Structure formats: C-alpha cells, structure tokens
C-alpha cells in the first residue's frame, strides 16, 4: 500500500524580493517539473483558498511566490530522500537524478503519477516532453521554473509564476478550480494501489487514451487503449488462467502449457479473450466492449480506416473493466472524466438555415 508523507509546513514568505536564481543554485538542486492540467489550485485543508484581486491580476503585482510554494511530498521509487514535490499551482517536480537523467524518463514517471490521480477520481491530462520543464528548489520552500517549456500548459504556469503573462493568462487566477490537498492525496494513494497491483500495465498509455478521448481524437484514443487491453488480457491469461489448475486437465499434457504461453499465433489476443470469457474470467459486458474495439483496431492498422466515437469509447470502457478485473482493489471511473458532455465550444455552433458560399465560390482557383 502506498503511503504519503506528512504535509509540509511553509512560511508565507514570497519570492517578490528575490526572484533570481544563480547558475550554481540551479546545478545544486535541478528538477524536472510539470503541471496538472486543467489548471487549478491545490489547497491545504487548513487554509482558505488564495484570493487574488482583479487589480493585482491586471497590474501583475500578485504574490507569485504562492504559486511556487511547495505544499506536499509524495513517494517515488527512489526512496524516502527523493520525494515528488507538489506545489500550490499544481506543479509536480522530481529530482534530476540518474534515474531521471533525461526528459523522456521524467515524462513517463509523471504520466504514471497522473494516471494514479485519474484512477483515484481526479481529472488530469497526460503530458509529453513539451509539458516538462527544468526547474530548481529555491530556499527549500519553492519550486522555481528555469525554462517555459513548449506547451500551452507549461507556458501558462511559467508566465504566471514569473508575472509576465498577459491578461488572458493572468485572469486564470481570478476564479480557479480548487482541489483540496486531502482529495489529491487520497486519489493518488487509491490510484497507486490499482496500478501497483498490475505490474504489466503501462499507465502512460491508459492516460494518453483518456486524454485523446476527451479531445475527440478517436483513432489515437483507441490505439492507446488497445495497448492497455492487450496488456491486461495477457495479465489475466498468464496470472489467472494458466496458473489456476481448475482450468486445465488433471494429467499434464506435454508441451501444452508451453504452447499456451508462447504460441501467440495460435493463441492470439482474440482467442485468449474468448477463452477468458468462456471460463468466466471476464464478463459478457467486458467482451461486448473489447470485441468491437478489436475490430476497429484491425481496420485502423490494416486498412487505415477511421475510428468511430463508439469504438473509441468501447475501447476505453473495455480497458477500465479489464483493469477492474485485474486490480487488487476496487475502483470506479465516472464517465464524465473520460467522455465529457458535448458542447458548442467543441463542435462549433450549428448554422441555422441553409449556409451560402457565394463569396467562397467566386474566389475560385488562382
């Protein structure tokens, strides 16, 4: 079971009078940093959420040190002395040790941590290398950005933290969503119990699938979820079906078990899923989700066929059901977290009446 550490106690000291970090300081405490997306404040339970006035927002005079303030530490595989740091603005940081010597390794770790949050009930998106920036610990209380990154999220946070953002960015501080620290911790712990009990799962693919599904990128969503479905199918095949004597002859048949383990041509994923269903190891509802997802995946891979929204959603829900079957602890995922209701901002406002294209057609070809 994953345990979190005691919350950090911070003084209200700000960065306003000492914004600069020397190169020696950066080298002494280098970190990889990313941010929760969508934007929100993570607020300790014994504090009132920070209120930023419109005058402070418009004049860029707000106390930016509050955004960078370290409010908690979370466990990492590196041990007690190397926690992941959590900041008030949703910033997450890990040390640039040998284990995280490059940005790709850090990105994979962050996605695993964010997947834990998602499975625990906190909405968050996957990150890639554009979202991960270089940072440094400042005065043992703050996590300071050194570069702005290459994504909308990383640049938004960096601009707010350094007070150089324009009005469209700084207005985010006027009424941000609030995530209580206790809810963050609880979600992280619950999700870690789920992913920790299924070592064959790659959390980054699951979270990327969710992110692409939310963005209506059906093909990308299904591709990521199918990786998860195959991983979880193999987990049930090897750790449950093959290891339980009740599913096999009482007298061992030479080379049978070896063929079941190694002959992936005969025992393809579809055959494994059918046998798992027939032996009661996956439900009818699960098979009803993963079967059409497999057909859509084959059409995409072998024929370049577009993936429908229904197939992408089936892949997501099938992956969730398989993970619920494999995990050592129970969990549920609300549909609004992976497939939010449609709206005009996503689809574009419908046009009343019959559209006219006279001007468009008159332009013609050059």
C-alpha positions in Angstrom: 0.0 0.0 0.0 1.4 3.4 -1.0 1.8 5.9 1.9 2.0 9.6 1.6 4.2 11.8 3.8 3.1 14.4 6.3 2.2 17.8 4.8 4.9 20.4 4.6 4.6 23.5 6.8 5.5 26.6 4.8 6.0 30.2 5.9 4.2 32.9 3.9 7.5 34.2 2.6 7.2 35.2 -1.1 9.7 35.4 -3.9 9.0 39.0 -4.7 12.2 40.4 -3.3 14.5 37.6 -4.6 13.4 36.3 -7.9 16.8 35.5 -9.4 18.4 32.1 -9.2 22.1 31.7 -9.8 23.5 29.1 -12.1 25.2 27.4 -9.1 21.8 27.2 -7.4 20.3 25.5 -10.4 23.1 23.0 -10.7 22.8 22.2 -6.9 19.1 21.4 -7.0 18.0 20.5 -10.5 14.5 19.2 -11.0 12.0 18.2 -13.7 8.7 20.0 -13.5 5.3 19.5 -15.0 1.8 20.8 -14.1 -1.7 19.5 -13.5 -4.0 20.2 -16.5 -6.7 21.5 -16.3 -5.4 24.5 -14.2 -6.3 24.5 -10.5 -5.0 25.4 -7.1 -4.2 22.5 -4.7 -5.1 23.9 -1.3 -4.0 22.5 2.1 -7.1 21.7 4.1 -6.3 24.0 7.0 -6.0 27.0 4.6 -8.6 29.2 2.8 -8.1 29.3 -1.0 -5.9 32.2 -2.1 -7.9 35.1 -3.3 -6.3 37.3 -6.0 -7.8 40.7 -6.6 -8.5 42.0 -10.2 -6.2 45.0 -9.5 -3.3 42.6 -8.7 -4.1 40.5 -11.8 -4.3 43.5 -14.1 -1.1 45.0 -12.8 0.8 41.7 -12.3 1.5 42.6 -8.7 0.1 39.4 -7.1 2.4 37.3 -4.8 3.7 34.8 -7.3 5.6 33.0 -4.6 2.3 31.4 -3.5 2.1 29.6 -6.8 5.6 28.1 -6.5 5.2 27.2 -2.8 5.9 23.5 -2.0 2.9 22.1 -0.1 3.5 18.4 0.0 5.8 15.5 -0.7 4.8 12.2 -2.4 6.6 8.9 -2.6 8.7 7.8 -5.6 10.6 4.6 -6.4 13.8 6.5 -5.5 13.1 6.2 -1.7 12.4 8.5 1.2 15.1 11.0 0.5 13.8 11.7 -3.1 10.1 12.6 -2.9 8.0 14.1 -5.7 7.2 17.7 -4.7 3.7 19.2 -5.1 3.2 23.0 -5.4 0.2 25.2 -4.8 -0.5 25.8 -8.5 -0.4 22.0 -9.3 3.2 21.9 -10.2 4.9 18.5 -9.8 8.6 18.1 -9.5 11.1 15.2 -9.3 14.9 15.4 -8.9 17.1 15.2 -11.9 18.9 12.1 -10.6 20.5 9.3 -12.7 17.1 7.6 -12.7 15.5 10.7 -14.3 18.6 11.8 -16.2 16.6 12.7 -19.4 13.2 14.3 -20.0 11.7 11.1 -21.5 12.2 9.2 -18.3 10.7 12.0 -16.3 7.7 12.3 -18.6 7.0 8.6 -18.2 7.1 8.9 -14.4 4.9 11.9 -14.4 2.3 10.1 -16.5 2.3 7.2 -14.1 1.7 9.6 -11.2 -1.0 11.4 -13.1 -2.7 8.1 -14.1 -2.8 7.3 -10.4 -4.6 10.6 -9.8 -7.1 9.9 -12.6 -7.9 6.4 -11.4 -8.4 7.9 -7.9 -11.0 10.3 -9.3 -9.1 13.5 -10.1 -9.4 14.8 -13.7 -6.0 15.3 -15.3 -4.5 15.0 -18.8 -1.4 13.1 -20.0 1.8 15.1 -20.5 4.6 14.8 -23.1 8.1 16.2 -23.3 6.7 19.6 -24.3 5.0 19.8 -20.9 8.1 19.0 -18.9 10.5 21.9 -18.0 13.7 22.4 -16.0 13.3 23.8 -12.5 15.1 24.2 -9.2 14.3 24.3 -5.5 14.5 27.8 -4.1 15.2 28.4 -0.3 13.9 24.9 0.4 10.3 26.2 0.1 9.6 27.0 -3.5 9.9 25.2 -6.9 11.1 27.8 -9.4 10.9 27.3 -13.2 14.0 27.8 -15.2 12.5 27.4 -18.7 9.0 27.9 -20.0 8.5 24.6 -21.9 6.8 24.2 -25.3 3.2 23.5 -24.4 0.3 25.8 -23.6 0.1 24.4 -20.0 3.8 24.8 -19.2 4.0 28.3 -20.7 0.8 29.4 -18.8 2.3 28.3 -15.5 5.7 29.8 -16.2 4.2 33.1 -17.2 2.0 33.2 -14.0 5.0 32.2 -11.8 7.2 34.9 -13.2 4.5 37.6 -13.6 5.0 38.2 -17.3 1.7 36.9 -18.5 -0.9 38.9 -20.4 -4.5 39.4 -19.3 -5.8 36.3 -21.0 -3.4 34.2 -18.9 -3.4 36.1 -15.5 -7.3 36.0 -15.5 -6.9 32.3 -14.6 -6.0 33.4 -11.1 -9.4 35.2 -10.6 -11.6 32.1 -10.1 -9.5 28.9 -10.4 -10.9 25.4 -9.6 -9.9 24.2 -6.2 -8.5 20.8 -5.3 -8.2 20.1 -1.6 -4.9 18.6 -0.7 -6.6 15.7 1.2 -8.5 14.8 -2.0 -5.3 14.9 -4.1 -3.6 12.6 -1.6 -6.5 10.2 -1.3 -6.8 10.0 -5.1 -3.0 9.5 -5.6 -3.0 6.7 -3.0 -6.0 4.9 -4.3 -4.7 5.0 -7.9 -1.3 3.8 -6.9 -2.9 0.7 -5.3 -4.6 0.0 -8.6 -1.6 0.4 -10.9 0.8 -1.2 -8.3 -1.2 -4.4 -8.3 -0.9 -4.8 -12.1 2.8 -4.6 -13.0 2.2 -5.4 -16.6 0.1 -2.2 -17.1 1.7 0.8 -18.7 -0.2 3.7 -17.1 1.0 6.3 -19.6 -0.9 4.5 -22.4 -4.1 4.5 -20.3 -3.9 8.2 -19.5 -3.0 9.1 -23.1 -6.0 7.2 -24.2 -8.2 9.1 -21.8 -6.7 12.4 -22.9 -7.2 11.7 -26.6 -10.7 10.5 -26.0 -11.6 13.7 -24.2 -10.2 15.6 -27.2 -12.2 13.6 -29.7 -9.2 12.1 -31.3 -10.8 8.7 -31.8 -8.0 6.9 -33.6 -5.3 7.9 -31.1 -7.6 7.1 -28.2 -8.3 3.6 -29.5 -4.7 2.9 -30.3 -3.6 3.8 -26.8 -6.4 1.8 -25.1 -5.8 -1.2 -27.3 -2.2 -1.4 -25.9 -3.7 -1.4 -22.4 -6.3 -4.1 -23.4 -3.6 -6.4 -24.7 -1.5 -5.9 -21.6 -4.4 -6.7 -19.3 -5.5 -9.6 -21.4 -2.1 -11.1 -21.1 -2.1 -10.4 -17.4 -5.3 -12.4 -16.9 -4.1 -15.1 -19.3 -0.8 -15.8 -17.6 -1.5 -14.8 -13.9 -5.1 -16.3 -13.7 -6.0 -18.7 -16.5 -2.6 -20.5 -16.9 -1.8 -20.5 -13.2 -5.1 -22.0 -11.9 -5.3 -25.8 -12.1 -9.1 -25.8 -12.4 -8.8 -24.6 -16.0 -6.5 -27.4 -17.1 -6.5 -31.3 -17.4 -5.7 -33.1 -14.2 -3.0 -35.0 -16.1 -0.4 -32.7 -17.5 -0.1 -32.8 -21.3 3.4 -32.5 -22.6 4.2 -29.1 -24.2 0.6 -27.9 -23.8 1.3 -25.2 -21.2 4.3 -24.1 -23.1 2.3 -23.7 -26.3 -0.4 -21.7 -24.3 2.4 -19.4 -23.0 4.5 -18.9 -26.1 2.5 -19.6 -29.3 0.9 -16.2 -29.9 -0.1 -17.1 -33.4 -2.4 -19.9 -32.4 -3.4 -18.2 -29.1 -3.9 -14.7 -30.4 -5.4 -11.9 -28.2 -8.9 -12.5 -29.7 -8.7 -16.3 -28.8 -7.4 -15.5 -25.3 -10.3 -13.1 -24.7 -12.8 -15.6 -25.9 -11.4 -18.3 -23.6 -11.3 -15.9 -20.7 -14.9 -15.2 -21.3 -16.0 -18.8 -21.7 -14.2 -19.6 -18.4 -15.9 -16.8 -16.6 -12.7 -14.7 -16.1 -14.1 -11.7 -17.9 -17.8 -10.7 -18.1 -20.1 -10.5 -21.0 -20.2 -6.7 -20.7 -16.4 -6.6 -20.9 -16.3 -8.8 -24.0 -19.1 -6.6 -25.6 -16.7 -3.7 -25.2 -13.4 -5.2 -26.3 -14.7 -7.2 -29.3 -15.8 -4.2 -31.4 -12.7 -2.3 -30.2 -10.5 -5.1 -31.6 -12.4 -5.0 -34.9 -11.9 -1.2 -35.1 -8.3 -1.5 -34.2 -7.7 -4.1 -37.0 -9.5 -1.8 -39.5 -7.3 1.1 -38.4 -4.0 -0.8 -38.5 -4.5 -2.9 -41.6 -6.8 -0.6 -43.7 -6.3 2.8 -42.3 -10.0 3.1 -41.6 -11.3 5.9 -39.4 -12.3 5.0 -35.9 -15.8 5.9 -34.7 -16.5 7.6 -31.4 -18.5 4.5 -30.4 -15.4 2.2 -31.0 -13.1 4.6 -29.1 -15.5 4.7 -26.1 -15.9 0.9 -26.2 -12.1 0.6 -26.1 -11.9 2.9 -23.1 -14.7 1.2 -21.2 -13.3 -2.2 -22.0 -9.9 -1.2 -20.7 -11.5 0.1 -17.5 -13.5 -3.1 -17.0 -10.4 -5.3 -17.6 -8.4 -3.2 -15.1 -11.1 -3.5 -12.6 -10.9 -7.3 -13.0 -7.1 -7.4 -12.7 -6.6 -4.9 -9.9 -6.3 -6.0 -6.3 -8.5 -3.1 -5.1 -11.9 -1.9 -6.2 -12.3 1.4 -8.1 -14.7 3.1 -10.3 -14.3 5.8 -13.0 -17.1 8.3 -13.7 -17.9 8.7 -17.4 -17.6 12.5 -17.2 -13.9 12.1 -16.5 -13.1 10.3 -19.8 -16.1 11.4 -22.0 -17.5 14.8 -21.1 -20.8 16.0 -22.5 -20.5 17.6 -25.9 -20.9 21.3 -26.3 -20.7 24.1 -28.9 -17.2 25.0 -27.9 -16.0 21.6 -29.0 -18.2 21.0 -32.1 -18.9 24.6 -33.3 -22.2 26.3 -33.2 -24.7 24.9 -35.6 -25.8 27.1 -38.5 -29.4 27.9 -38.7 -30.9 27.7 -42.2 -29.0 26.8 -45.3 -25.4 28.2 -45.5 -24.4 30.2 -48.6 -21.0 30.1 -50.2 -21.3 32.6 -53.0 -18.2 34.6 -52.0 -16.2 31.4 -51.4 -17.0 30.1 -54.9 -16.4 33.4 -56.5 -12.8 33.4 -55.3 -12.1 30.2 -57.2 -8.6 29.0 -58.1 -5.7 31.3 -58.8 
